[in-house]
């Protein structure tokens, strides 16, 4: 009930975490992240409220709002003089299955004027496990719009090499749990190294998230990871602070 009211009362906001190119240390994109701060309570963690949004089906209208708001913000940044940056938006499995995602994305791109080439939709492994003709058709519809598709949290679920070759995915994101445990155990290090090598062989863009230390950063760069994000560079920021980070190259603490 509180989540219903939050949506109606516009209590949801978006923050954006920069994605950094390891080649020239510049911001090449941002990931939009949903936040909920009730008026009378402390902020609620996404891990607490997003599963409830999915269970109730509220994730479909909320997800549409996120897409629209994030695309509008990306265009506003360009109009303010910031460089063109790609925009990554997470898509829930429920949103993918129940909503007419292709038509929703088409309408939002048309309304906001965002270049489709700048929009990257992050999908979870679970929604692609049912490798059906219908799933492939929906993914191809999205690709036909000109947007790119990313497989989020790769390595954390039942990772299958089969669907990587059949589905129109252009990017892998290494799950942050593996990145944070780099060098803690040989097996976690091996997983990260293997995912990086596999992405390179398949010609996929690779993003490592959850980077928090210089040791992690150096290891990823040494293995050829080209895009990284995490608290080492900057935490998720409101739109105005993100613009300052991009223009100044540093994070202004609130």
Secondary structure, DSSP 8 states (H G I E B T S, - for coil): -HHHHHHHTT-EEEEEEEEEETTT--EEEEEEEEEEE-TTS-EE-HHHHHHHHHHHTHHHHHHHHHHHHHHHHHHHHHHTT----EEEEE--HHHHHHS-HHHHHHHHHHHH---GGGEEEEEEHHHHSS--HHHHHHHHHHHHTT-EEEEEEETSS---HHHHHHS---EEEE-HHHHHTTTTSHHHHHHHHHHHHHHHHHT-EEEE----SHHHHHHHHHTT--EE-STTT---B-HHHHHHHHHHSS----
